[in-house]
Amino acid sequence: IAVGILLSSEQVYADVSQTILLGELSLDGSLRHTSGILPMVALAHQEGLSTIIVPESDAKEASLIEGTKITPVTSLSQLVSYFRGEISLPEYKPDEVLEYTPPAYWTTDLAYIKGQEHVKRALEVAAAGGHNVVMCGPPGSGKTLLARSLPSILPPMTTEEALEVTKIYSVSGLLPSDTPLIRHRPFRSPHYTISNAGLVGGGHWPRPGEISLSHRGVLFLDELPEFGHTVLEVLRQPLEDKLITISRAQGSVTFPANFMLVGAMNP
């Protein structure tokens, strides 16, 4: 908006027909981190926009989309100086990516669990085929521990899957600043008091819920019978279609929801 005002009032002259400007302008003129940079850059690249100007703090995340020219900017005054030709802004060059080694992220590894061989075998079959699982057993039998170990036997995410998950967390504002690309499969375990909107997503401006945050990962519902009937019913369509559409007065938004559902309950 600020650049549009500067251009329309002829304070600055620049051709921005092939440029997209992303970022939040603070009161002191600096550019702040903006949630959802990654999907916006992906769409700009898809539409053929050649130059993408982003806040400096978001340059690393934006550079995940190959074939884009990312220009980081720290403030509006720096951008104005760039448009006037007073300074040059170098294109952001991401650090060299070495051969990827999956991090030792999971603190619970299925290989460390002794006993419960029949349950571990069932989890292995479910992980191999992407099936959903419900575990029924007395308290203290290890249902939660086994569920938390499930991501440790799932295959590493491909780059395409990692980008899908990262886009969701970027839109939600949950992407860590030091982790531009999420490489591990999500594991979400909401409490049984969660609302429908918290599970499937919602809000005035629709945001992803737990089923989308667990996309390409595991959604664990502990104490399954304690969840409300309507909450469990809203899982039916996402489990079948692998996506969820949220409709509001402003429009409809579709989020991916391809997850493994794992439930645990007492007999």
PyMOL commands that set and color helices and strands:
alter all, ss='L'
color gray80, all
select helices_A, chain A and resi 2-8+37-46+56-62+76-83+110-112+117-129+143-153+159-172+196-200+210-213+224-226+229-233+236-241
alter helices_A, ss='H'
color red, helices_A
select strands_A, chain A and resi 19-21+24-25+31-32+51-55+69-73+133-136+187-188+201-202+207-208+218-221+243-248+251-256+260-265
alter strands_A, ss='S'
color yellow, strands_A
deselect
rebuild
show_as cartoon
